[in-house]
Amino acid sequence: MKSGILIIDDEVKLSELMARILVLEGYHVIQAPNAKAGLRIIEREDVRVVLSDVKLPDANGVELVQRIKQIKPYIEIINLTAFGTISDGVLAIKNGAFDYITKGDDNDRIIPLVSKALDKANLQYHINELQNEVEAQHGFPIVLGQSPAILEAVELAKKVACTDATVLLLGETGTGKEVFAEAIHYESLRKDKPFVAVNCSAFSKELLESELFGYKAGAFTGALKDKKGLFEEANGGTIFLDELGEMSHDLQAKLLRVLENGTFIKIGETRTIKVNVRLIAATNRDLQKESEDGHFRLDLFYRLSGFSIVLPPLRDRIGDIEVLARHFIKLYSAKVKKKQPDVDENFFKLLNQHKWNGNIRELKNVIERVIILMDEPILTPKLLPNEFHNGGYYDLVALDLDSVERHHIRRVLKYVKGNKSEAARVLGIGLATLYRKIEEYHIIMN
């Protein structure tokens, strides 16, 4: 159904006259004699602008503005009245009306006013669509699987998402802790604010402190100007601290202060900074044991563990492996602009038999690899790495290790269109190592 204009007015002749004028301007127009009929139309059809009389048989048009906005916030409403008053006009605009005009006196304004209202409504509609896409990509719909273990974790996450409670995500490496953290953020009241993710294990103690809390110019050599920390960047939103168990005791004390009163002090600063940030933390360590052994602050552990969610390893989600694999097949096929392949049932059989010590991250990497190697329109078991074949070799032109490695590096370089940094990432080796192997194997890309 084409999006259009809804006129809500019980004065039939006036409504039909206005409808004809708008139709001549190329608009799709729908008419309703009262508020009840108008609301039904709004719920089932694509209405972008409403022209509503103020005095309706079953409602006040000024108050109707709020009810329409509750159903579809992007709709713009223009109130029409035979006897305009300043107080009604002020209330209409306060309720969210686009404008408030007097019948007869403002007839010349109707067409340009409708045009502007429709432009604004269309823009807001598309913004809402983009927001829904973002939420679908980052919210709980992206957590795939129907196994009892993952459904239980999702249910807990949904319940805590709408609160401001600190959340501790526990589980092995690669179980999708950052995906869960994003889902919790995008399902929360903070979803329109920043989501900042930090891997604590990627920084030294000093660098992590400056990244999290910032510093004042002159605080140390190289600090040429003030730097905002990530807690400030995340103000109003959510900060996700992954691998929290790697954080030093000094920084743990500083983090505890932020959790308790929302304040911290930048490096080299004397004044206190206050922020409003929700914390989601994650670790693959047993923090309780680490605390008992003196490697993690016990007070911080108690503060973090108020609401914890354990993410199951992939070996406990065998029924979800095919669903996840198909998702990654679709994802990487699109990335390399290949037609999505069919899949041999034995391919999934081998996936289900694998131990998956690296969990979802390992599965993702395996699927990316097979899509790179794929020459035929079907994924077969021979595309899987050797460990999926109980150590047996799968069909290749050559079986010696150097030939296999040379062949694989060529495929990856072709896949990433010659981008050596990306190739090194996909191969899981350093850039310098890749350059050495390219030279060693005399690999030349066309």
ZAMAR-916192 format. One line per 2 residues: their letters; for each residue x negated, y negated, z of C-alpha. Coordinates in steps of 0.5 Angstrom, whole numbers, always signed. Layout:
BEGIN
a) X Y Z; ...;
END
This chain:
BEGIN
mk) +0 +0 +0; -3 -7 -2;
sg) -4 -11 +4; +0 -17 +5;
il) +4 -22 +8; +10 -21 +13;
ii) +16 -26 +14; +20 -25 +20;
dd) +26 -30 +20; +33 -29 +21;
ev) +35 -35 +17; +36 -30 +10;
kl) +36 -36 +5; +30 -39 +8;
se) +26 -33 +8; +28 -31 +1;
lm) +26 -38 -1; +19 -37 +2;
ar) +18 -30 +0; +19 -32 -8;
il) +14 -38 -7; +9 -33 -4;
vl) +10 -28 -9; +9 -33 -15;
eg) +2 -35 -12; +1 -27 -13;
yh) +2 -25 -6; +5 -18 -4;
vi) +11 -20 +1; +15 -16 +6;
qa) +21 -19 +10; +24 -17 +17;
pn) +30 -21 +20; +28 -20 +27;
ak) +22 -18 +32; +23 -11 +33;
ag) +24 -10 +25; +17 -14 +24;
lr) +13 -10 +29; +15 -3 +26;
ii) +13 -6 +19; +6 -8 +22;
er) +5 -1 +25; +6 +3 +19;
ed) +4 -2 +13; -2 -6 +12;
vr) +0 -13 +14; -6 -19 +14;
vv) -2 -25 +15; +5 -26 +19;
ls) +10 -32 +18; +14 -32 +24;
dv) +20 -36 +26; +19 -39 +33;
kl) +27 -38 +35; +28 -30 +33;
pd) +35 -26 +35; +31 -22 +40;
an) +24 -25 +42; +21 -32 +42;
gv) +16 -32 +36; +11 -36 +40;
el) +10 -30 +45; +11 -25 +39;
vq) +4 -27 +37; +1 -23 +43;
ri) +5 -17 +42; +2 -17 +34;
kq) -5 -18 +37; -5 -12 +41;
ik) -3 -8 +35; -7 -11 +30;
py) -12 -16 +33; -14 -18 +26;
ie) -7 -20 +24; -7 -28 +23;
ii) +0 -31 +25; +3 -38 +23;
nl) +9 -40 +27; +15 -44 +24;
ta) +20 -48 +28; +25 -53 +26;
fg) +24 -57 +32; +17 -57 +34;
ti) +14 -59 +41; +7 -60 +43;
sd) +8 -55 +49; +10 -49 +44;
gv) +4 -51 +39; -1 -51 +45;
la) +2 -44 +48; +2 -41 +40;
ik) -5 -43 +39; -7 -41 +46;
ng) -4 -34 +45; -8 -33 +38;
af) -4 -36 +33; -7 -39 +27;
dy) -3 -45 +26; +4 -48 +29;
it) +8 -52 +23; +15 -55 +23;
kg) +20 -53 +17; +21 -58 +12;
dd) +16 -63 +14; +10 -58 +13;
nd) +12 -54 +7; +7 -57 +2;
ri) +2 -54 +8; +5 -47 +7;
ip) +1 -44 +1; -6 -47 +3;
lv) -5 -45 +10; -3 -38 +8;
sk) -9 -37 +4; -14 -39 +9;
al) -11 -35 +14; -11 -29 +9;
dk) -19 -30 +8; -20 -30 +16;
an) -16 -24 +17; -19 -20 +11;
lq) -26 -22 +14; -24 -20 +21;
yh) -21 -13 +18; -27 -12 +15;
in) -31 -13 +21; -27 -8 +25;
el) -28 -3 +20; -35 -4 +20;
qn) -35 -4 +28; -31 +3 +27;
ev) -36 +6 +23; -42 +4 +28;
ea) -38 +7 +33; -37 +13 +29;
qh) -44 +14 +28; -46 +12 +35;
gf) -40 +14 +39; -38 +21 +42;
pi) -36 +24 +35; -43 +24 +33;
vl) -44 +29 +38; -43 +36 +34;
gq) -41 +42 +37; -35 +46 +40;
sp) -39 +51 +45; -37 +50 +52;
ai) -43 +48 +55; -44 +42 +50;
le) -36 +40 +51; -37 +40 +58;
av) -43 +35 +58; -39 +31 +53;
el) -33 +31 +58; -37 +28 +63;
ak) -40 +23 +59; -34 +20 +57;
kv) -31 +20 +64; -37 +16 +66;
ac) -38 +11 +60; -32 +7 +62;
td) -36 +5 +68; -42 +1 +70;
at) -45 +7 +73; -53 +9 +72;
vl) -53 +16 +69; -59 +21 +69;
ll) -59 +25 +63; -63 +32 +64;
ge) -65 +37 +59; -71 +40 +55;
tg) -74 +36 +50; -70 +35 +43;
tg) -63 +37 +46; -61 +30 +44;
ke) -61 +26 +50; -62 +19 +46;
vf) -56 +21 +42; -52 +22 +49;
ae) -54 +15 +51; -52 +11 +45;
ai) -45 +15 +45; -44 +13 +53;
hy) -46 +6 +51; -42 +5 +45;
es) -36 +8 +48; -37 +3 +54;
lr) -35 -4 +55; -42 -6 +54;
kd) -41 -4 +46; -42 -11 +43;
kp) -48 -12 +47; -55 -9 +46;
fv) -57 -2 +47; -65 -2 +48;
av) -69 +5 +48; -75 +6 +51;
nc) -80 +12 +51; -84 +11 +57;
sa) -89 +17 +55; -91 +12 +49;
fs) -94 +7 +53; -100 +6 +59;
ke) -98 +4 +66; -100 -3 +64;
ll) -97 -4 +57; -90 -1 +60;
es) -90 -6 +65; -91 -12 +60;
el) -86 -8 +55; -80 -7 +60;
fg) -81 -14 +64; -85 -19 +60;
yk) -90 -23 +62; -92 -31 +63;
ag) -97 -34 +58; -104 -33 +61;
af) -102 -28 +66; -108 -24 +63;
tg) -113 -24 +57; -109 -24 +50;
al) -102 -27 +54; -102 -33 +49;
kd) -95 -35 +50; -89 -32 +55;
kk) -86 -26 +53; -79 -23 +54;
gl) -79 -16 +57; -74 -11 +55;
fe) -69 -12 +61; -68 -19 +59;
ea) -67 -17 +51; -62 -12 +54;
ng) -58 -17 +58; -51 -15 +58;
gt) -52 -9 +55; -55 -2 +56;
if) -63 +0 +57; -64 +7 +56;
ld) -71 +10 +59; -73 +16 +56;
el) -78 +21 +59; -77 +17 +66;
ge) -81 +22 +70; -88 +19 +66;
ms) -87 +13 +70; -92 +11 +75;
hd) -90 +10 +82; -91 +2 +82;
lq) -87 +1 +76; -82 +6 +80;
ak) -81 +1 +85; -80 -5 +81;
ll) -75 -1 +77; -71 +1 +84;
rv) -71 -6 +85; -67 -8 +79;
le) -62 -2 +80; -61 -5 +87;
ng) -60 -12 +86; -61 -14 +78;
tf) -68 -18 +79; -75 -17 +78;
ik) -81 -22 +77; -85 -22 +70;
ig) -92 -21 +70; -96 -27 +72;
et) -89 -31 +74; -87 -33 +81;
rt) -80 -34 +80; -75 -28 +80;
ik) -71 -27 +74; -64 -24 +75;
vn) -60 -19 +69; -54 -15 +68;
vr) -56 -9 +65; -54 -2 +65;
li) -59 +4 +66; -59 +11 +63;
aa) -65 +15 +64; -67 +21 +61;
tn) -72 +27 +63; -74 +34 +62;
rd) -78 +34 +68; -75 +37 +75;
lq) -74 +30 +79; -72 +33 +85;
ke) -78 +38 +85; -83 +32 +83;
se) -80 +28 +89; -81 +33 +94;
dg) -88 +34 +91; -90 +27 +92;
hf) -90 +25 +84; -84 +21 +84;
rl) -80 +17 +89; -75 +20 +93;
dl) -71 +14 +94; -71 +12 +86;
fy) -69 +20 +85; -63 +19 +90;
rl) -61 +12 +86; -61 +16 +79;
sg) -58 +22 +81; -51 +20 +83;
fs) -49 +22 +76; -53 +27 +72;
iv) -51 +30 +66; -55 +37 +64;
lp) -55 +38 +56; -56 +45 +54;
pl) -61 +48 +50; -60 +50 +43;
rd) -61 +57 +45; -54 +57 +49;
ri) -50 +54 +44; -51 +59 +38;
gd) -44 +58 +35; -46 +50 +34;
ie) -52 +52 +30; -49 +52 +23;
vl) -45 +46 +25; -51 +42 +26;
ar) -55 +45 +20; -50 +43 +15;
hf) -50 +36 +18; -57 +36 +17;
ik) -57 +39 +10; -52 +34 +8;
ly) -56 +28 +11; -62 +30 +8;
sa) -59 +32 +1; -57 +25 +1;
kv) -63 +22 +3; -67 +25 -3;
kk) -61 +24 -8; -60 +32 -9;
kq) -54 +35 -10; -52 +38 -3;
pd) -54 +46 -4; -50 +52 -3;
vd) -52 +56 +3; -54 +64 +3;
en) -51 +67 +9; -57 +70 +11;
ff) -60 +63 +12; -55 +62 +17;
kl) -57 +69 +20; -64 +67 +21;
ln) -63 +60 +24; -58 +64 +29;
qh) -64 +69 +31; -69 +64 +32;
kw) -71 +62 +39; -71 +54 +38;
ng) -76 +52 +43; -76 +45 +40;
ni) -68 +45 +40; -64 +40 +36;
re) -70 +36 +34; -74 +43 +31;
lk) -67 +45 +27; -67 +38 +24;
nv) -74 +38 +22; -73 +45 +19;
ie) -68 +43 +15; -71 +37 +13;
rv) -77 +41 +11; -72 +46 +7;
ii) -69 +41 +3; -76 +38 +1;
lm) -78 +45 -2; -71 +47 -5;
de) -72 +48 -12; -65 +52 -13;
pi) -58 +49 -12; -58 +54 -6;
lt) -62 +55 +1; -64 +62 +2;
pk) -68 +65 +7; -75 +65 +3;
ll) -75 +57 +4; -75 +58 +12;
pn) -82 +58 +15; -86 +64 +17;
ef) -84 +65 +24; -77 +66 +22;
hn) -79 +72 +18; -82 +75 +24;
gg) -89 +73 +22; -88 +76 +14;
yy) -90 +72 +8; -84 +69 +4;
dl) -85 +69 -4; -90 +64 -6;
va) -94 +63 -12; -100 +64 -8;
ld) -101 +67 -1; -108 +64 +1;
ld) -107 +59 +6; -111 +53 +2;
sv) -106 +54 -3; -100 +54 +1;
er) -102 +48 +5; -104 +44 -2;
hh) -97 +46 -5; -93 +44 +1;
ir) -97 +37 +2; -95 +36 -6;
rv) -88 +37 -5; -88 +33 +1;
lk) -91 +27 -2; -87 +28 -8;
yv) -81 +28 -3; -83 +21 +0;
kg) -85 +18 -7; -92 +18 -5;
nk) -91 +14 +2; -97 +17 +6;
se) -95 +14 +12; -88 +18 +12;
aa) -91 +24 +9; -96 +24 +15;
rv) -90 +24 +20; -86 +29 +16;
lg) -92 +34 +16; -93 +32 +23;
ig) -101 +30 +22; -105 +24 +23;
la) -105 +19 +17; -113 +20 +17;
tl) -112 +28 +17; -107 +27 +11;
yr) -112 +23 +7; -118 +28 +9;
ki) -113 +34 +6; -111 +30 +0;
ee) -119 +29 -2; -121 +36 +0;
yh) -115 +39 -4; -116 +34 -10;
ii) -109 +32 -10; -107 +27 -15;
mn) -100 +25 -15; -97 +23 -22;
END
